[in-house]
Amino acid sequence: MECALCGKKELSKTRCEKGHYVCDDCHTKGMDAIFSLCLGEKSKNPVEIIKKMMNLPFCHMHGPEHHVMVGSALLTAYKNAGGDIDLKEALLEMQSQGRKVPGGACGFWGACGAGISSGMFVSIITKSNPLANEEWGLSNKMTSKSLEAIGKIGGPRCCKRDSFLAIKSAVEFVRENFGIEMEESKIICDYSEKNNQCIKERCPFNPSQFHNKGE
């Protein structure tokens, strides 16, 4: 298909109901803003950090930018919570790797990019590679844990919900395996009305969940 913005032609199955296609490069334009946000961030709460990213102009309701954002938020919170990493170097690696996961991977690959991003996060902090032993195993376990949480809810996809689920899984995983305590807080989704495929009450972060409980 031909990108409606830049005219580039490439193979893809993803387009809007009116037949328009936007390539991943155009869809993620402006994503470099993640660097300045993360490098100046002091929070240890990755959900708090990714919500700031979600409110930046480059971020859409859905899109492959989330494949970079999840890992970037986790790297930043991990560093601020005492994790021993070079954050700038780690963010560059996250952007390089996360951009390779295309939009629509959740449906066509059977592996949500937000979940994969959490595995990339663990791969980066452990300096894993294809020949590593424990690091290789931990990275794959992290991805598996996130995809399990995402798969239990079911579809259709929601990049916001899946990002929150992947981050929650990673916070627990890091606590158990690395002894680093990133901060957590109650997650209430602010994007339900912007999502035409919102699953409403089936989503653990939908505002109705908390109103029904009187919170």
C-alpha positions, -999 to 999 in steps of 0.1 A, spaced: 0 0 0 10 36 -4 14 59 26 -11 87 25 14 111 41 48 104 24 38 83 -6 62 54 3 49 20 -10 53 -11 11 36 -44 20 11 -41 48 -23 -53 59 -31 -23 82 -53 5 70 -82 25 82 -118 17 73 -117 43 45 -87 25 29 -59 49 40 -25 36 50 1 55 71 36 39 73 53 33 107 79 60 101 52 87 96 31 73 124 60 77 149 73 111 137 83 132 167 90 102 189 125 117 197 106 138 223 109 106 245 146 113 251 143 147 266 113 136 287 130 105 301 164 121 307 148 149 328 124 126 346 128 118 383 98 95 389 102 59 398 67 51 386 67 38 349 30 43 345 33 79 355 61 83 330 43 66 301 12 87 307 33 118 301 45 102 268 9 94 259 0 131 262 28 143 239 17 154 203 34 124 186 14 97 204 -18 84 188 -45 63 205 -30 32 189 3 28 171 39 13 170 52 42 192 39 22 222 65 -5 213 92 20 222 73 39 250 68 9 273 104 -1 274 115 36 277 92 43 307 105 11 324 142 20 318 136 55 332 118 43 363 143 15 368 172 39 367 155 63 391 148 35 415 184 26 417 190 4 386 226 5 374 223 16 337 235 43 314 200 57 307 209 76 275 226 46 260 197 23 271 171 46 256 189 47 223 190 9 222 153 8 232 144 31 203 165 11 179 149 -22 188 114 -11 195 110 6 161 116 -28 145 83 -42 158 57 -31 133 22 -18 139 -4 -46 140 21 -72 154 -4 -80 182 -29 -94 156 -6 -106 128 24 -120 149 4 -131 179 27 -111 201 17 -76 212 45 -50 208 39 -36 242 46 -70 257 77 -75 235 89 -40 247 90 -52 283 111 -81 272 134 -57 254 137 -37 286 149 -67 305 173 -76 277 188 -41 278 193 -39 316 209 -74 316 229 -68 284 214 -100 270 223 -114 236 215 -146 216 243 -165 233 236 -154 268 224 -179 294 204 -164 324 199 -130 307 184 -147 276 160 -167 298 150 -137 319 142 -116 288 120 -143 273 103 -149 307 95 -112 309 79 -111 274 60 -143 283 46 -128 315 34 -96 298 19 -115 269 1 -138 293 -15 -108 311 -24 -92 278 -39 -124 263 -60 -131 294 -80 -99 288 -86 -107 251 -91 -84 221 -96 -62 203 -63 -45 208 -59 -14 229 -23 0 229 -30 19 262 -44 -11 280 -17 -34 267 10 -9 277 -3 -7 312 -6 -45 315 30 -49 303 43 -23 327 25 -39 357 39 -72 348 74 -58 345 73 -39 379 65 -72 396 91 -92 376 119 -67 384 110 -67 421 112 -105 422 143 -110 400 164 -79 405 153 -65 439 146 -31 424 114 -14 437 98 7 410 68 26 423 32 16 415 -1 34 417 -38 27 408 -42 29 370 -73 46 357 -75 49 319 -82 84 305 -85 73 269 -117 52 269 -138 78 250 -111 81 223 -110 44 216 -137 31 192 -129 -5 202 -128 1 239 -139 -31 258 -153 -10 286 -161 -31 317 -138 -59 306 -108 -36 309 -93 -35 344 -84 1 340 -118 14 327 -131 42 350 -164 22 354 -145 -4 374 -137 21 401 -171 39 400 -188 5 405 -167 -1 436 -174 33 450 -137 44 447 
